[in-house]
Amino acid sequence: MKPSVPFENYLIAKLEDPDYAKVYLETALEEYSKDRDADAFLLALRDIADAQGGLRKLASETNLNHAGIYRALGTGGNPKLDTLEKILRSLGFRLSVEPLVSEKVADTV
């Protein structure tokens, strides 16, 4: 029998793939749009940061202090837009806006 791998190790390995990380973030944002609980999105950012070298590396790349990164991405964190943009950019992503028209059409079908 093949030994099992702890889920966290499995997830971090999967999140090294940028396409998988993108879907992971998109899913967390979709959940936020349903329940308005930002903690899942912040956790997703932390997980991706871990997969890319950890929060210390992220702090260094964003020129934000380590404690500030932990606060921003911690439970109940509420990062400023500028901080969120720096974090996303460092992780290889960017903010974008999409119209809601497609969702409204899908809801009526």
KAKA-V517807 format. One record per residue. N is the residue number from 1. NEAR is the number of other ideal C-beta (glycine too) atoms within 12 Angstrom. Layout:
BEGIN
n:N near:NEAR
n:N near:NEAR
END
This chain:
BEGIN
n:1 near:3
n:2 near:4
n:3 near:6
n:4 near:8
n:5 near:12
n:6 near:10
n:7 near:11
n:8 near:15
n:9 near:16
n:10 near:15
n:11 near:22
n:12 near:24
n:13 near:17
n:14 near:22
n:15 near:31
n:16 near:22
n:17 near:17
n:18 near:17
n:19 near:14
n:20 near:21
n:21 near:29
n:22 near:22
n:23 near:18
n:24 near:30
n:25 near:35
n:26 near:21
n:27 near:19
n:28 near:28
n:29 near:27
n:30 near:17
n:31 near:20
n:32 near:20
n:33 near:17
n:34 near:13
n:35 near:13
n:36 near:11
n:37 near:17
n:38 near:24
n:39 near:20
n:40 near:26
n:41 near:34
n:42 near:33
n:43 near:27
n:44 near:33
n:45 near:42
n:46 near:34
n:47 near:33
n:48 near:38
n:49 near:38
n:50 near:27
n:51 near:30
n:52 near:27
n:53 near:18
n:54 near:22
n:55 near:32
n:56 near:18
n:57 near:20
n:58 near:34
n:59 near:25
n:60 near:18
n:61 near:22
n:62 near:29
n:63 near:16
n:64 near:29
n:65 near:16
n:66 near:20
n:67 near:14
n:68 near:22
n:69 near:33
n:70 near:24
n:71 near:21
n:72 near:34
n:73 near:38
n:74 near:19
n:75 near:16
n:76 near:14
n:77 near:25
n:78 near:16
n:79 near:27
n:80 near:14
n:81 near:12
n:82 near:16
n:83 near:27
n:84 near:28
n:85 near:20
n:86 near:28
n:87 near:39
n:88 near:31
n:89 near:19
n:90 near:27
n:91 near:36
n:92 near:22
n:93 near:28
n:94 near:15
n:95 near:18
n:96 near:12
n:97 near:6
n:98 near:12
n:99 near:9
n:100 near:11
n:101 near:10
n:102 near:11
n:103 near:14
n:104 near:10
n:105 near:10
n:106 near:9
n:107 near:9
n:108 near:8
n:109 near:7
END
